[in-house]
Every structure is written in structure tokens, then in C-alpha cells.
């Protein structure tokens, strides 16, 4: 059992898979963008809060001109952490849940110490930019900023006051930020899934409508049988760009099949009629001999008639088998077969000399030197023999059959012309049909079966050659058979009287 599958479902699944991958990429990019945006805003918030914490550092009004953290100006969220130190490392203030915030920050940051230098014999601290770090405090992740600032003690002094460097560590939990980031990313993901589901349903509906002409075409094609060749595809199928070539191919194939089936039916009918006539003649001859006692001479004459008709039936059957063999091997051309056209024609003419002499007909042949055609020698001889026998049967006594083989535009052309009785123009369209003969009564005058020209047509079709008959009643007939030649086949014609 052959497993079947649906192209529509495969297309939908492929498109949805591509959309899913695209949605995942968009969601990932959105997650990165939201993370960058939210954390950037979060850093600005931390810097602002650290700056507020720095602003809360005031003059301690003591003898050592120290600074202190004014608790009345400190207002921070309960879960935030902070720690403020002066340049000597003294803690000015810290939140209850901060722990050793500066030490943890130091352990997590390289070169965190404030650089120091000496100016005019006084040790000073160099300003460094703000630094961010991620710390885990009491199983919660914090983003911590370290900010350095200066406070001026006694700015009214003659020297402009005393500079005191202060370092602020301020951190806030990132859980709220991540919740906002994931919420935004979740919105993008949910929106993508909704769009994906809607797209899948819409594609299913659109493909179902789009494939309707194909289903109609298949339905119409299934109604074609050996007895009913009516094939009428819908206008939608013809207008569909993708289906139009298929419609044309089906119509062309069905026309060919219809013609082929018609030829087979006619062939069977004609063959049955041909053989039935011969069998009836043989039967009547035998019945006539059996009616009464005959002399030996009469018996011999009757048996000769029966033998003649049996031989005629045998010839018809042989030609039918030859035609069937040639048509069966239409697609099996024998590659590389080469035939000397002039030599083959001479052999056929030699075989038919006795028949031509009996009828009082002569041959005149134009021989072509070194001209070969791409065809099996036996089939080329059969082609020439059938054409020459046909010309002999319809030539008048003392007539001449002219044979020429010439190179015409890189093609080998066999020309056989007679000055016999010719062919009625009404019979020319059916001249290559099987059992087709000019006399509708199927006269036994020539002894032909009506298969000779059909065999010639089958041979030329097999080798991609062409055959053409020009004739007028009472003026003779010209047969032209043209084979394509390969480049390099030279020609030189001469007239030979046989």
C-alpha cells in the first residue's frame, strides 16, 4: 500500500514552521531590546538615587572637618541597599539589609579602589566614573552602582574649603525589571502565537479555495474512458497560470490517445475484414470443389486458388506483425546504426528487377556516393522495397521509375517518381492509413494489403524522418523521404540507368 500525503498540508506546515521560527526570532530580539531598554532606564534610576544619597552627605561640624550622612534627607525603598563611605573608609551610613556592601562590591570588581595621588604634599583621591555590578544579597539579585563624589567643608575659608571624597554604593533588586522585561516579551510571544494560529486557519481556507480548480480538473479527468473522450476542464483551470500547462498537456495527450484508439479500432476492423474476405474465398473455393466430383485439373486449379489466398493471408499477417514490431519499438531507436543509402537502394532494385521486367517497367537511379543515413539497414531496405513495389503496381507498361538520393540542406532525400496512374486528390489525406487503398471496393487487382505505406510512415516516424507524397490522377506520383544528415556527410550524385 502506497502512503499518500497532502501537498496543501505540507505547504501549510512549512509556512507555519517558518512563521514559528520567525516568531521565536522576533520574540528573542524583543526580549533583548526590552532588556536593554529597561536596564538602561534602571541604571538611570540607580544613578539618580545614588546622586540623591550623595546629596544627603553634609558637614559634620566637628573639629576634624569630617562629613556625615544626614538621615533626615535619606528616603529609599525598603528593599534597596546602600552604603556611604568617606575617603578614609569610614562608613557614613548604610541600610539595615546592606551588610558589607562595599566588601562584596570589591570582591566582585577588579581595581575597585579609588586611585590616589599627592598634590603639594597632600594626598588626594582621583575621581573615577560610576561602576555597575551584579551582587546576590540574601538570595536576591541586586544591581549595584558605585558612585564617587566630593563635598566641600567650610567653603567660606580663604582656600575655598576642604574637599572630602565620598563613595556611594547603591543597589536595587532586578526582579521588578525582569518581570517587566518578561511581561513585554510574553506579550510579543502571545501576539505571535495568535497571529500564527490565525495565519494557519487563513492559509487552510485560502489553499482550499486555491486548489479548487485542481480538484475540478482531477474530477473531469477521471471521467475520461476508452469509450468517452470528453474532457472539458473549467475556465478557472484554464485561467490559472500554474494549471494551464497541465490542461494543455492533458488535452494534447487525450487527443493523441483518442486518435490512437481510433486507429486501433479501424485497424482491427480492417484486418478482420481483410482476413475474413480471404477466408471466405478459401471456404467458397473448397465448398465449390466438394459439390461434385471434379477432374484432377479442376481440383488442381481450385487448390491453387486456395493456396494463393492462403499466401495472401500469410503476407497480410506478416505485414501486420512488421507494423506492430516497428510501432512497438518507436522509442527504442538503435543508436549508432548507419546505412549506405545508395547501396541499400541498389540491393532493393536488384531484387525487384524481375518483377519490373514482367510489368515492362524500367528503373533510372541517381546514386549518391558515400552518403549514409542514421537508420537500421534492414528497415531502410523495407522502406525502399515497399515504396518501389507500390510504384511498380501503379505504373503503366513501358513506364520508368526514377530514384534519386541527394543531399538537400544537410538532409538525405530519397526521391521515387513514377509516371503511372497517380492518386486521386481525395485519397491523399488517408494514404498512410492502414488498409487504405484508392479503390473503395478493395479490389484484388494489385494484390496489395494496404499496409505498405503505413509501414513506411511508421519507419520514418521512428527515425525522426519525414515522408511526403505528391500525386495527380493520370500524371504519376512522387514520394519524398527526408532523413537528417550529420555534418561531414559529403555527396556527389550521378544518374544510373538500370
N, C-alpha and C positions, 0 to 999 in steps of 0.2 A: 504494500500500500504506500502510495506516494504522499508524503506530508505536504500539505498546502499552507500557504501563508498569504497575508493580505498586504499588498503594496501600500494601500492607504494607511493601514495601521503602522507599518514600518516608517512611512513618511512622518506621521504624527508623532510616533515615539522618538524619531531622530530630532525633529524640530523641538519637541518638548525637552529632550535631553540637552540640546544646545541652549535652549532658554534657561534650563535649570543651572547649567554651568555658568551662563551669563549672569543669572540672578545671584549665584553664590559669589561670583567675582564682584558684582556691584555691591552686595552686602559687605564683603570683605573690605572693599575700598571705602564704603560708607563708614564702617567700623573704624578704619584708620583715620579717616577725615574727622569723624566725631571725637575720637580720642585726642587727636591733635588740637582740635578747636577747644574742647572742654578743658584739657590740661593747660592749654595756653591761658585760658581765662582763669583757671585755678591758680596758676603761677602769679598772674597779676594780682589776684585776691591775696595770696600769701605775701607778696611783696608789700601790698598796701597795709596789711595787718602788722607786718614786721616794722614797717615805717611808723605806724602808729605807736607800736611798742617803743621804738627808738625815741619818739617824741615825748614819751612819758618819763624819760630819764631827765632828772633835774639836779641842780646844785645841792649838795648835802649840807652846805653852810657849816662845815666843820673846819678845824684848823688845818687839816691836810688837803683842803680843797678837793675833796672827793665828790663823786656823783652818786645819786641814788635813784631807785625806781619808785615813782610816785604811784602808789596803789590806787589812789582815787581816780586816776586817769586811765587805768587798765580795765578794759571791758572786752573779754574774749568769750567765744562759745565754750561751753563746759567741757567738750571732748577735745578741744585744741590743746596743744602743748607749747610751752615756750620756756626759754631760759635767757637771761641777760647777764653778761659779764663785762667788767671793765678790762682795761688793757693789762692790769696786773693779775687777771684771772679770778678776781673776787666776784662771787655771784651777787648780782644786784637784786635778782628776783627770779623765781621760776614757778611754774604751775605745779599743782599737787601731783599730777599724773605724769610729770615730765621725767622724773628720775634723773639719771646722769645724762641729760640730753647731749651736752657738749662732748662728753666722752664717747658716746655712741656715734655721734657725727664724726668725731676724729677717727674712730676705728673704721668707719665706712668711707672716709675720704682721704686721699693721699695729699700730703703737703698742705694740710688744712691750717697750719699755724700762720699767725699773722706775721708777715715779714717785718723786720725791724732794721733801723739804720740810726746812725749818730749824726746829728747836725749841731755844730757849735758846742760839742761836748755833752749834748743832751740826747738821750735815747728816745726815739720817736717810733711810731708804728706807721707803716706804709698802707694806704688804702687798697683794698683788694675788692674785686667785683663780687656780686652776690653769687652764691653757690647753692644748688639744689641737691638733695639726696633723699633716697628712699630708706626708711627705717621701720622696723617692726617693734612696736611697743605694746606690751600686754596683749599679744596675739592680734593686734590690729596694725594695718599698714598705714604709715604716715608719709606724706611728702613734706620735707623739712627744708626751709630756706635759711641760710646763714648770711646775715647782712651786717656790715660794719659801718659805723657812723661816728661822728665826732660831736662832742658837747663842749661849749666854751664856759669855763668857770671864771667869774669876775671879769666879764668883758669890758668893764669900765676902767680897768687898770691901764697904766701907761703903755704896757707891751701888748695891749689888745686882749688880755685874758690868757687863761691857761687851757690848752687843748686836752681833752680827755677822750680817748678812743674807746668806743663801746661796741661789743659784738652781740648781736641778737640772733638767737636760734628760735625759729617759729615753725611749727608744724601743724598740719590738719589731716584728718583721715581722708583717704581717697575713695572710701566706699561710696559716698554720695556721688562722686564724679563717675565712678564706674557704673553706678546704677543709671545715671543719666546717659552715659555712652551706650550701655546695653539696651536701654529703652529705645533710643533712636535707631540703633542697629536692628532691634526687634521689629520696629515699625517698618523699616526697609524690607526685612525678610518676609514679614506678613504680607506687605503690599506685593512683593514679588510672587509669593505663592498664590495670592488671589488672582493676580494677572496671569500666572501660569495656568491655573485651573480654567479661567475664562478663555484664555487662548486655546487651550486644548479642546474645549467644547465648541468654540467658534470654528476651529480648524476641522473638527469632525463634521460639523454641519456643512461647511463650505466644500470640503472634499467630497462629501456625499452628493452635493449638488453638482460639483465639478465633474465627477465621474459618471454622472447620469448618461451623457452621450455615449460613453464607452459601454455601459451596461446595455443601452438600447442597441448599439452596434452588435454586441455579442448575441443579443436576443434575435436580431434579424438574421445574423449569420447562421445560427443553429437551425433555422427553418429551411436552409438550402439543402436539398437532397438530390439524388441522382435523377429523379423524375421531376423535380421542381427547382428551377434555377433562378427564381425570382429573388433578387437581392436589392432591396430598396432602403438604404440607410437614411436616417433622419437628416434634416437640414442642419441641425446642431452639430452632428458628427462631421458633416462636410465643411462647416464653417470653423470648426475647431482646428487650429493650426497644427496641433500635435496628432490629431486623428485623421486629418485629410490624407497624408501619405498612406496610412493603413487602409483607408477606404478605397483609394485608387488602386492599391496593390491587390486588395481583395476582389475588386471589380475586374481587374485585369486577369487575375488568376482564375476567377469563376468563368469569365468569358472563354479563356483558353480551355478550361475543363469541359465547358458545355460543348465547344467545338469538337474537342477530343472524343467526348462521349457520343456526340452525333456521328462522328466519323466511324467510331467503333460499331455503332448500331447499323450504319449503312454498309460498313464492311462485312459484318456478319450476314446482313440480309443479302448483299450482292454475292458473297461467297456461297451462301446456301442456294441462291437462285442458279449460280453458275454450275455448282456441283449437281444440283437437282436436275438441271437440263441434261447434263451428260449422263447421269444415272438413268434418267427416263429414256434417253436414246438407247443406251445399252440394254435396258429392260425390254423396250419395244422390239429391238433387233432380235433378242433371244426369244421373245414371245412369237415373233413372226416366224422364226425358224422352227419353232415347236408346233405350229398349227398343222403342218402336214409333212409328209415325207419329202425330203429335199435331195437333190443330187449333190455329189461331192463338191462340184463347182459352186453351187448355191450356198452350201454350208461354209465353204472357204471364204466366199465373199461376205457372208454375214459375220463370220468370226473376225475377218479383217476390219469390218466396220466397228465391231465391239472393241477390238484391240486398239484401233485408232482413238476411239473415245476414252478408253482407259488411259492411254498415253496422254491424251489431252488433260484428263483429270489429274494425272500424276504431275504434269507440268504446272497446272494451276496451283496445286498443293505446294509444290516446290517453291514457286514464286511467293506464295503466301508466307511460307516459312522464312524465305530470304528476307522479305519485307519486315516480318516480325523481328528477325535477328538484328537487322540494321537499326530499326527503331528502338529496340531494347538497349542497344549499346550506343545510343546517341551521346551520352555523357562520358563514354569511355573511348575517346579517340586514342589511337595508338600513337604515342609520342615518338617522334623521330622517323616515322615511316616516309620514305622517299620513293618516288616513282618517276622513271623516264617516260614522259608523256608520249613522245614520238614513237618510242619502241613499243609501248603498250598498244597504241593505235594501230601500228603495223601488224602486230600479232593478231588483233581482232579482225582486221581487214583480211588477212590471210585465211583465217578460219571461215570467213563469210564469202570467200571468192566463189566457191561452188554454188552457193545459194544465189549470189548476184548473177553468175553466168546463166543459171537456169532461168532467171527472170529477164535476162538480157539487159542488165543494168551494169554500168561501169563505175569505178571509183577514181577520183582525182584527189590526191592528198598533198597538202603543204606540210612538209616535215620540219620540225623545229629542232635544231641541233643543241644538245646539252641543256635542254630545258626540263627541269624536274619540278614536280608538284608535291605538296605535303598531303599524301593520301596513300592508303594501302593499295598495292598493285592489283590485287585480286578485285577489289571493289571498283577501282578505276576501269579495269577491263570489263567488269559487269556493266558499268555505266555506259561505256562506249558501245558495247555489244547491244544493249537494249535500244540505244538511240539509232544505231545503224540498222538493226533489224526493223525498227519502226519505219525508218526511211525507205528501206527496201520494199516493205509491204505496201507502201503507198506511192511508190514511184512507177512511172509508165515505162513500158518496154522501150529499150534503146535510150533510156534516160541516164543521167550522170549524177552521182552523189559526190559533192566536193567537201573535203575535210581539210581544215587548217588549224594549226596550233601556233598562236602568236603571242608575243609579249605586248600587252596593252596597259600602259601606265602602271608598270610593276605588278601586273597580274597576268597569269597564263589563261588565255581564252581559247577554248575548243569550239570550233565553228563547224557545224554539219549542215549542209544545204542540199536540198533536192529540188527537182522540177516536176514533182508529181502532182497528185490531185489536190493537195492542200487541205486546209481545215476550215470548216465553217466558222465565221467570227463568233457565232452564238455558242460554239462549243469550247472556245479558248479559255473562258474563266474556269471551266471544270476539267481542263485537260490533264491535270495532275491528280485528280481524284481517283480512288481505287475503283477498278472495273469500269472506268469511264471510257466510252468509245463513241466515235462520231455517229454510228448507226444506232438509233434507239432500239431497234429490233434485235440488237446483239447478234448481228449476222455472223455466221461462221466462215465468212468469205476469207478473212485474213488468218484465221486460226489463232489470233491473239486473245489474251485473257483480260486485257485492260489493266494489268498491274505493272507493265514495263516502265511507264513514265512515273508512276507512283514510287517505284523503287529508285529511279533516277533522282527524284526530288528528295527522297529520304537520305540518299548518299550525299547529295550536295549540302543538305541541311546539317548533316553530321560533321562535315569538314568546313563549315562556315563559307561555303561557296554559293554561287547563285546560278540559276538556270532560267533561261528565257526562251520562249517560242514565238516566232513571228511567222504568220502564215496568212495566205488568202486562198480562197477556194479556186482551184484550177490553175494556180500560179506557183505552187510549190511551198516548201516550208524551210525555215532557217532556225536552227537550235543553237543557242549561245550558252556555253557553260564557262564560268569565270572562277578561277582559283587564285587566291592571293599568293604572290611570289615574295620570297625573301630577297633582300638587297644582295646583288652579286650574281644572280642568275642571268647570264647573258643569252641572247637569242640571235638566230640567223636563219631565216626561212627560205625554203626553196620548194618548187612545185614538182610533184612526182606523179606520173600517170600510172595507174595500176590496172 
